[in-house]
Amino acid sequence: MKLYMGIDWSSKKHDVTFLNEKGGVIQTATIEHSAAGFHELEKLRSQLQVTPEQCVVGMETAHSLLIDHLWSEGYEAIYVLPPGAVQANRGRLRQSGARDDRYDSQVIAETLRTDRHRFHPWGPGSPTLQRMRVMVHEVFFWTKETVRVANRLEAILLRYYPAARYVFSSWPTRIVCAFIQAYPEPAATASLTWLEFQAFARQHGYTKRRELPACFQRLQQPYPQVRPELAPAYREAAQQLAAALDQSMQVKQVTLAHLHKVFLTHPDAHIFDSLPGVGTWLGPALLVKVGEDRQRFPTANALQALAGTCPVTSQSGGRKSVRFRRSCDHQFRQIAQQWARSAVKVSPWAATYHASVYARVGSHSQASRSLANRLLAILWRIWQDGTEYDENLHLQNRAKRCQPAPASRG
């Protein structure tokens, strides 16, 4: 006997529906998001006289303690359904459009019962991959936090202290945060000498020594002055934001270093580390998004669709349209396009391909996405084969494909 368990999850409670193999509702329940609630779920399943191995479980997220509990209890057939698939199937059982959480759990179970073959079962992956996945999400968080705080700090500096914003050519950097802490207002730099400025740069590890004279010159430029009564308030806000920005960048830097160390211990690290332009961040990020299960992506197009690099083609009758793919893993698309921009700097063929697409479409974003689509096809091939990327071999294969067809003999 096989049961289909649909779970509509939330941070505080979960609605559960059990269906039999014919689609009949056997049991519904609402459990708390707690150890007691998880125990209640196991009690319900036991009362139905089925084992975890006989249950096919569906939910809409893998980022939950509930899915960790299910895996540890021996549920082997767990499916994480895309929210779009659940939304598209809500009209199966009700045409009125009425819905609630319990109904959604039934839709999830029914979708699995009829269309299970369309989805790939979820698995947590190896312990190394699980650790990397957490750290990649942390890097994304700290990147967004850094941008958010940096934008706010920049707005305040432009309002009362433009010299601090432009003194160093790179923004945001930790030395800028240290400069704002040491010299929080224009009056603090009025008596700053060249020797003192050099000593400050050395103390904070500034490596662009040839740029120091230009930095000091920018600091000495005349800028409009803020009203004296506003300066203390802006000074305090800028120092607080500089401290927060410095902390954010430091945590991100430490997380990236730890991520790369863990990445190097993964069996597939040599594949992703061989890719052009991946560096210390993109290699681990791509490995986390691609994963370890070779059966999850039977074709390169499946991987490209998840990353959102390939367009969507709609055709009906004599009409055909090609449009931007919106339904995808947006983090994966960001990683893939970042990889494309990085590959252009180190790979001649990637730079040539990007330039040719840009000349045709006039959009750097679209050109990067097209290049990312090509790169993902290469990644899929070497990932499936377990081999490393070889630039010379790729160029040879491209040359073979680009050879003109032999002339026909008439």
Secondary structure, DSSP 4 states (H G I P E B T S, - for coil): --EEEEEE--SSEEEEEEE-TTS-EEEEEEEESSHHHHHHHHHHHHHTT--GGGEEEEES-S-SHHHHHHHHTT--EEEE--HHHHHHTGGGT-SS----HHHHHHHHHHHHHHHGGGSPPP----HHHHHHHHHHHHHHHHHHHHHHHHHHHHHHHHHH-HHHHHSSSSSS-HHHHHHHHHS-SHHHHTT--HHHHHHHHHHTT---GGGHHHHHHHHHS--PPPPTTTHHHHHHHHHHHHHHHHHHHHHHHHHHHHHHHHHTTSTTHHHHHTSTT-HHHHHHHHHHHH-S-GGG-SSHHHHHHHHT-S-EEEEETTEEEEE---SS-HHHHHHHHHHHHHHHHH-HHHHHHHHHHHHHH--HHHHHHHHHHHHHHHHHHHHHHT----HHHHHHHHHHHTSPPPPPP-
